[in-house]
């Protein structure tokens, strides 16, 4: 599955290298395990995390050889994929990236084992880059888990604040983006300022990415997303557009939205009314403005970075995140 924003960005060759290497790496003594691991790891996806790590390395390095950083970039992608497998198990999801989810196709027990396998392969790859990078990778995975638990304990919390929402997505998404770019810059032996710039850039891109994903869960299409939409609210996860809508003075519609969130009104008509209300309330527009704000922070982090073709590609890749909701 080719992501539309990669077609003209000069990233297709790197994408092919990532997929080829993933296929090479997922080799164990169990053909069945490898089949399942490849099924979920090669199902498509944006590959934003490994692509950003590769570009961060090439921008930060005098060598710029993709082979030097490819395994580290893939390690981050495999951890991300393993986390998606866990998400699908928790949510009981039946589709992922436009086809049956791993747990639906092979069963929950096998999906858990495959996720464990992907984590093991990822940390093995990361260990080749030294102790500091391994520790950052482990810290990023810990942040991911903290973010997921933070989200879980706030499911259905109608009083959740915008600040708490940002704390959640920082842990489950943004820090992981930032850590990959930071590790890539460290692997390139970049100076402290460059390492920090790459982290800040990727972190803020991650914040913008998660906000746009949450917007698209409401106003996107299942075909474009590769999974059912409106799943966040159906699973009681309260995202930024909803937080804003719940502040509306329209008491009747706010109460209707609350009924949808807590599962009392989830028929198609009720869900459609809730979607329309979120849009009318300004929740989508407000969330778009916040995503753009984080993207501005990301761009500002690279303002002193030397202009190169790779930097232009990185900026284009980041901008494509916002263009998904244009």
Steps between C-alpha positions, in 0.01 A plus 500: 500500500668822387434808706396788271723757665813298419452483124677824411717550807816317394445241770390201298850352469551525876158344554595206281824455695308499828254235382773283348702511821197421719438192286866395542503555876187304589661158481473259792495123537120507473360558148154554649627773731679668210189484283291670767768759575536589133123511460469785747838669440474515120131592485580856396479805719661840474845398633529851643719396792772318303492756219548786743782315675677436170466862392611627842810286468576613146456865595720459808773284344788579271460150358127481446513131412158348562648156567661634818166598653249266337484242780451766767220660299335161454529426872274797569255386235483150646432634850227717352352202317507287815316776687233506227454124539441555871259787425297278268483226763383748765242655267388173344575655161428290194677715241836676480651673198214397280499128572423257785695582816757249622288396799192452281685294238723288724340524842576701812752256648711495185479879467639545852795273417568682173506835679747357753713376210499841331609668823785249538621551143481878540709513818751265341539741210527801728768337715744516208512878536632509855381542856381862481279438199366177651408685818319775306310236305396325822396834649291575191322165530437572869350838411281328245369262765446785747304692238280201426426440869434871550250485214344181635430638848342809343262310271155651537631784717268780392701749706832428330693820430687608191820487704438137597429414134834652396673307778348177368596551136845621601562163659330266257611672178716812505785389726546189288529713184756721672705214639545342156631824351720564804656154481562547130682828562705338779592215265625765259724646775319831468562786743271559799307782332424290193395201711259720697368666184421163344322388817295819527407489134385137504328533838284789382429324171381207711264726695359640175471151353296364791266798500436460126444128550241579766335751266487244219343245733201733500491653150717259299399200294553133574656454156763767559573399860513125432289436811153591629453864596343640818664217693647735762163615629350152468779383732445795737826677406440874518718689253562870443205569264266339754652685795429825319145397401415405859557865597219614270207696642261276305396290798274268302771405251765471770278253684445307177877481444547374856247223437694395189829505691373285787349247260132570558436635149725344236259429215599652165259793523616596848865474398440713191328765711795499741747539212303792357492666841875467552552664161243775564641572847834600351680202650651395169616851406648551846686171482636583155633828639677312780651251256632789292639663814702189584615481138621861523701401808648211304605723212649754740719227652681465166532870419879494549555165328706512183281483191548175309284289266440258788378784721256608231367145476466481880303825506279377217434176686401695811275738306316206346364416845296819509399463135309182591227718653496773236 
